[in-house]
């Protein structure tokens, strides 16, 4: 059900704007890793090759990027502010 909740939240234009803002603020390597892996659904080996990083480094980049985005979404859910 969390997926349904996320979908409903993304229909909120303010959340989408906030997500775009926070994605843009991520370090380039974290942003690229998240977009390639999550949005474009590339396999981890492909993302490693594209970004020229090791598998362990990719896991770190994804974890850090996801954490920052998750904190932003939680704050948005609680306060309605970006």
PyMOL commands that set and color helices and strands:
alter all, ss='L'
color gray80, all
select helices_A, chain A and resi 2-10+13-25+28-39+44-51+55-79
alter helices_A, ss='H'
color red, helices_A
deselect
rebuild
show_as cartoon
